[in-house]
Amino acid sequence: MGCCKVPALIQAQMGLVSEVEHKRLFRRETDSPQTKAASLMEQGGSFSANFQERTAKAPKHSVLQSFKIVILSNKLNLLLPFGPLAILLHYLTDNKGWIFLLSLVGITPLAERLGYATEQLACYTGSTVGGLLNATFGNVTELIISIFALKNGMIRVVQLTLLGSILSNMLLVLGCAFFCGGLVFSRKEQVFDKGNAVVNSGLLLMAVMGLLFPAVLHYTHSEVHAGSSELALSRFSSCIMLVAYAAYLFFQLKSQPSSYTPLTEDMNQSEETSDDDEDPEISKWEAIIWLSILTAWVSLLSGYLVDAIEGASVSWKIPISFISVILLPIVGNAAEHAGAIMFAMKDKLDLSLGVAIGSSIQISMFAVPFCVVIGWMMGEQMDLNFQLFETATLFITVIVVAFFLQEGTSNYFKGLMLILCYLIVAASFFVHEDPHQDDI
């Protein structure tokens, strides 16, 4: 029977089933903090009605049981011993290259477990606070590394690391998701929410604006007060960007609940079923304790990682800009990258975009201005002038990604193009000599 011959009532029922499935996938498939934050923002707090019911089901475990759930349940945690090994090598050898590599590998499972602990805690806080928690802890690894680098006066490492995370998520992660999803569903075009993609592209362009103006001011030598106007503009713009990001969270979590309001009792039952699947695995205090332990461990390893960056650059004969922009984001966000690809291969591109583009927004609109404010408090002259080459790279990347997202469709060719663009960016930073090495 042709599509045009389907009765209107059946079409309405099919649309309702699609809506139910849309809700269900946003509830069940959450493997990273970026995905959880994206899911919460998309739902607009739709699961808050069953929040108290889930809280009442909070489990209670012994220390050993909690350890098994958090540490032994994930195969990625096999990489955890590399962290202590990096610390041991720090005191036994001067090979900064191995110390850097082992520290980087050791941080990878910690970043994934931080996301898990945050998700568990979000089950007890409700959608609004949960979304804020996930937005904050989603990129906590990058933030900790950046704060340690700021403490050591390594401003360029901070700038390049955050820039690399944005570029990696927009080109490599999104490209791999589009490519793998396109191969699995090669006979059709995958679709995603075009409206959200447009809003996200606008936020990324606003972030580029914040980084572009201080760089233009610097290179045109048009500052009113040489050496201070650029820094003042960066700090003012950072505060504005933080306000804009807070407004974005409020808009997503509070101002759009009607889009996902239950339509029938059947949908309510489906939501209750999906909520049951979201019951927390550990108690609230277990989540808080594990979050504290994992954050402390990431902080410790980040200190050794930052200390070994310059030595690794000399040992491997690789520019520091390449290490900061390319290597750190690829390894540090490996778990999130895998999650985005998995969702795309299940035809759930909205979640893939939540991981890739959502993380880029968090870094550009929250992490970057936050580091400027923290540097201000520390007395460090951290600014938004990422230099001409880096700012131009980010600007062109955002424009390219915005063009790929404007149609609301995806295929393997678009993914391949994004991956190839990332290879061009990586090659550019491999041959790029940072003129501000003295700041590192």
C-alpha positions in Angstrom: 0.0 0.0 0.0 1.4 3.4 -0.9 2.2 6.0 1.7 -0.5 8.3 0.4 -3.2 5.7 1.1 -2.5 5.4 4.9 -5.5 6.7 6.8 -4.9 9.9 8.8 -5.6 8.1 12.1 -2.8 5.6 11.5 -0.5 8.4 10.5 -1.1 10.1 13.8 -0.5 6.8 15.7 2.7 6.3 13.8 3.8 9.8 14.7 3.0 9.1 18.4 5.1 5.9 18.3 7.9 7.9 16.8 7.6 10.4 19.6 7.7 7.6 22.2 10.7 6.1 20.6 12.3 9.5 20.5 11.8 9.9 24.2 13.0 6.4 24.9 16.3 6.7 23.2 17.0 9.9 25.0 16.5 8.1 28.3 18.4 4.9 27.8 21.4 5.6 25.7 23.6 7.8 27.9 27.3 6.8 28.2 29.1 10.2 28.6 28.6 13.4 30.5 28.2 15.3 27.2 25.4 12.9 26.1 23.7 13.2 29.5 23.8 17.0 29.3 22.5 16.9 25.8 19.7 14.5 26.7 18.6 16.6 29.6 18.6 19.8 27.5 16.6 18.1 24.7 14.0 16.8 27.1 13.6 20.1 28.9 13.2 18.5 32.2 10.6 15.9 31.0 11.7 13.2 33.4 11.3 15.4 36.5 7.8 14.0 37.2 9.3 10.6 38.1 12.3 12.1 40.0 11.1 11.4 43.5 10.1 7.8 42.5 13.7 7.1 41.3 15.2 8.7 44.4 13.2 6.4 46.6 14.8 3.4 44.9 18.3 4.5 45.8 20.5 1.4 46.3 22.8 0.8 49.3 26.1 -1.0 48.8 29.1 -1.9 50.9 32.5 -0.4 50.0 33.5 -3.6 48.1 30.2 -3.6 46.1 30.5 0.0 45.2 34.1 -0.6 44.1 33.0 -3.4 41.9 30.3 -1.3 40.3 32.4 1.8 39.6 35.8 0.3 38.9 35.5 -3.3 37.9 32.5 -3.0 35.6 34.2 -1.2 32.8 36.9 -2.7 30.6 38.4 0.8 29.9 39.5 0.7 33.5 42.2 -1.7 32.5 44.2 1.4 31.7 44.1 2.7 35.3 47.5 1.2 36.2 49.2 3.5 33.7 48.6 6.4 36.0 50.6 5.1 39.0 53.2 3.9 36.5 53.6 7.4 35.2 54.1 8.7 38.7 56.7 6.0 39.4 58.6 6.9 36.2 58.6 10.5 37.2 60.8 9.7 40.2 62.9 7.0 38.5 63.7 8.5 35.2 63.9 11.8 33.3 62.2 10.5 30.2 59.4 13.1 29.9 58.0 11.5 26.8 57.1 8.2 28.6 55.8 10.1 31.6 53.5 12.3 29.4 52.2 9.3 27.4 51.5 7.1 30.5 49.8 10.1 32.2 47.6 10.7 29.2 46.6 7.1 28.9 46.0 6.9 32.7 43.6 9.9 32.6 41.4 8.4 29.8 39.4 5.9 32.0 39.2 8.5 34.8 37.5 10.9 32.5 34.9 8.2 31.5 34.3 7.3 35.2 33.9 10.9 36.1 31.0 11.0 33.6 29.5 7.9 35.1 29.6 9.3 38.7 28.1 12.6 37.5 25.2 10.7 35.8 24.5 8.8 38.9 24.5 11.9 41.0 22.2 13.6 38.5 19.6 10.9 39.2 19.1 12.4 42.6 19.2 16.1 41.7 16.5 16.4 39.1 16.8 17.6 35.5 17.8 21.2 36.1 20.6 20.6 38.6 21.6 17.4 36.8 22.0 19.3 33.5 24.2 21.9 35.3 26.3 19.1 36.9 26.9 17.4 33.6 27.7 20.6 31.9 30.3 21.4 34.6 31.8 17.9 35.0 31.5 17.0 31.3 34.8 18.6 30.5 36.3 18.6 34.0 39.4 16.8 32.7 40.2 19.7 30.3 39.4 22.2 33.0 41.8 20.6 35.6 44.6 20.3 33.1 44.0 24.0 32.1 44.0 25.2 35.7 47.3 23.3 36.5 48.8 24.8 33.3 47.6 28.3 34.4 49.1 27.8 37.8 52.5 27.1 36.1 52.1 30.2 33.9 51.6 28.0 30.7 49.0 30.2 29.2 49.6 29.0 25.6 49.1 25.3 26.7 45.7 26.3 28.2 44.7 28.1 25.0 45.9 25.4 22.6 44.4 22.5 24.7 40.9 24.1 24.8 41.1 25.0 21.1 42.1 21.4 20.3 39.1 20.1 22.2 36.7 22.3 20.2 38.3 21.4 16.9 38.4 17.7 17.7 34.7 17.5 18.7 33.5 19.5 15.7 35.6 17.8 13.0 36.9 14.4 14.1 34.1 13.3 16.5 31.2 14.6 14.4 32.9 13.4 11.2 33.4 9.9 12.5 29.8 9.8 13.7 28.4 10.9 10.3 30.7 8.6 8.4 30.0 5.4 10.5 26.3 6.2 10.7 26.2 6.8 6.9 27.9 3.5 6.2 25.4 1.6 8.3 22.4 3.4 6.9 23.8 3.8 3.4 20.4 3.5 1.7 18.9 6.5 3.4 19.9 9.9 4.7 20.0 10.2 8.5 18.2 13.2 9.9 18.6 15.3 13.1 16.9 18.3 14.7 17.7 21.1 12.4 16.4 23.8 14.8 18.8 22.8 17.6 21.7 22.5 15.1 21.0 26.1 14.0 21.0 27.4 17.6 24.2 25.5 18.4 25.9 26.9 15.3 24.9 30.4 16.4 26.5 29.8 19.8 29.7 28.6 18.3 29.8 31.7 16.1 29.3 33.8 19.2 32.3 32.0 20.8 34.4 32.8 17.6 33.4 36.4 17.9 34.7 36.5 21.5 38.0 35.1 20.4 38.3 37.0 17.1 38.0 40.6 18.4 40.9 40.5 20.9 43.1 39.0 18.2 42.1 41.6 15.6 42.6 44.3 18.2 46.1 43.0 18.8 47.2 42.6 15.2 45.8 45.9 14.0 47.6 47.7 16.9 44.4 49.7 17.5 44.4 49.4 21.3 43.6 52.5 23.3 46.0 51.3 26.0 48.7 49.1 24.5 49.0 45.8 26.5 46.0 46.4 28.7 42.9 47.0 26.4 43.2 43.5 24.9 43.2 41.9 28.3 40.4 44.1 29.6 38.3 43.2 26.5 39.0 39.5 27.0 37.8 39.6 30.6 34.7 41.6 29.8 33.8 39.3 26.9 34.4 36.2 29.0 31.9 37.4 31.6 29.4 38.0 28.8 30.0 34.5 27.3 29.4 32.9 30.7 26.1 34.8 31.0 25.2 33.7 27.5 26.0 30.1 28.4 23.9 30.3 31.6 21.0 31.7 29.6 21.4 28.9 27.0 21.2 26.3 29.8 18.1 28.0 31.3 16.5 28.2 27.8 17.0 24.5 27.1 16.1 23.2 30.6 13.2 25.6 31.5 11.8 27.4 28.6 11.0 24.5 26.2 9.2 21.8 28.2 6.1 21.9 26.1 7.9 20.3 23.1 8.2 17.0 25.1 5.0 17.1 27.1 3.3 13.6 27.3 0.4 13.4 24.8 -1.4 10.2 26.0 -1.4 7.7 28.8 0.5 5.3 26.6 3.4 7.8 26.4 3.3 8.2 30.2 3.6 4.5 30.6 6.5 4.4 28.2 8.2 7.2 30.2 7.8 5.2 33.4 9.3 2.2 31.8 12.3 4.2 30.6 12.6 5.8 34.0 12.9 2.4 35.5 15.8 1.8 33.2 17.4 4.9 34.6 17.3 3.9 38.2 20.6 4.8 39.9 23.2 2.0 40.4 24.9 3.7 43.4 23.6 5.9 46.2 23.9 9.7 46.3 26.7 9.7 48.8 28.6 7.0 46.9 28.3 9.1 43.8 29.6 12.2 45.7 32.5 10.3 47.2 33.5 8.7 43.9 33.3 12.0 42.2 35.6 13.5 44.8 38.1 10.6 44.5 38.2 10.6 40.7 38.5 14.4 40.5 41.5 14.3 43.0 43.1 11.5 41.0 42.7 13.4 37.7 44.1 16.5 39.4 47.2 14.5 40.6 47.9 13.0 37.2 47.2 16.3 35.4 50.1 17.9 37.4 52.5 15.3 36.0 51.0 15.5 32.6 51.5 19.3 32.3 55.0 19.1 33.8 56.0 16.6 31.1 54.5 18.4 28.0 57.6 20.5 27.2 60.0 17.5 27.7 57.8 15.3 25.6 57.9 17.9 22.8 61.7 17.9 22.9 62.0 14.1 23.2 59.6 13.3 20.4 60.6 16.3 18.3 57.0 17.3 17.9 55.7 20.9 18.3 54.0 21.7 21.6 51.1 23.1 19.6 50.6 19.7 17.9 50.7 17.9 21.3 48.2 20.4 22.8 45.8 20.8 19.9 45.8 17.2 18.5 47.1 14.6 20.9 45.6 15.7 24.2 41.9 16.0 22.9 42.0 12.7 20.9 43.2 10.6 23.9 41.5 12.5 26.6 38.0 12.3 25.0 38.3 8.8 23.6 35.3 7.5 25.6 33.0 10.3 24.4 34.2 9.8 20.8 33.2 6.2 20.9 29.8 7.1 22.3 29.1 9.5 19.5 29.9 6.9 16.9 27.8 4.3 18.6 24.7 6.5 18.7 25.1 7.4 15.0 25.3 3.7 14.1 22.0 3.2 15.9 20.5 6.1 13.8 20.4 8.4 16.9 22.1 11.4 15.5 20.6 13.9 17.9 22.6 12.2 20.7 25.7 12.2 18.5 25.3 15.9 18.0 24.8 16.3 21.7 28.2 14.7 22.3 30.1 16.5 19.6 28.6 20.0 19.2 27.3 20.1 22.8 30.8 19.5 24.1 32.2 22.2 21.7 29.7 24.7 23.1 30.6 23.8 26.7 34.3 24.3 26.0 34.0 27.5 23.9 31.3 29.2 25.9 32.1 27.9 29.4 35.6 26.4 29.8 37.5 29.1 27.8 35.9 32.2 29.5 36.0 30.3 32.9 39.8 29.9 32.5 40.1 33.6 31.7 38.3 34.5 34.9 40.3 31.9 36.9 43.6 33.4 35.5 42.3 36.8 36.4 41.9 35.6 40.0 45.4 34.0 39.9 47.0 37.2 38.6 47.8 35.5 35.2 47.2 37.4 32.0 45.1 34.7 30.4 43.2 36.4 27.5 41.0 35.4 24.5 43.7 36.3 22.0 44.5 32.8 20.7 46.7 34.3 18.0 46.0 34.8 14.3 46.6 31.3 13.0 44.6 29.5 15.8 41.7 32.0 15.6 41.5 31.7 11.8 41.5 27.9 12.1 38.6 28.0 14.6 36.6 30.5 12.5 36.9 28.5 9.3 36.1 25.2 11.2 32.8 26.7 12.6 31.8 28.0 9.2 32.4 24.6 7.6 30.5 22.7 10.3 27.6 25.2 10.2 27.2 24.6 6.5 27.2 20.8 7.0 24.5 21.1 9.7 22.1 23.6 8.0 20.2 20.9 6.0 19.5 18.7 9.1 20.6 15.6 7.2 23.8 13.4 7.3 25.5 10.8 5.2 28.9 9.1 5.0 30.2 11.7 2.5 29.7 14.6 4.9 31.4 12.6 7.6 34.4 11.8 5.3 34.7 15.5 4.4 34.8 16.5 8.1 37.5 13.9 8.8 39.6 15.1 5.9 39.2 18.6 7.2 40.5 17.5 10.5 43.5 15.9 8.9 44.3 19.2 7.2 44.1 20.9 10.6 46.4 18.3 12.2 49.0 18.7 9.4 48.8 22.4 9.8 49.6 22.4 13.5 52.4 19.8 12.9 54.3 22.3 10.7 53.2 25.3 12.7 55.8 26.9 14.9 54.1 28.8 17.8 55.7 32.3 17.9 54.9 32.5 21.7 57.0 29.6 23.0 58.2 31.7 25.8 54.8 31.7 27.4 54.9 27.8 27.6 
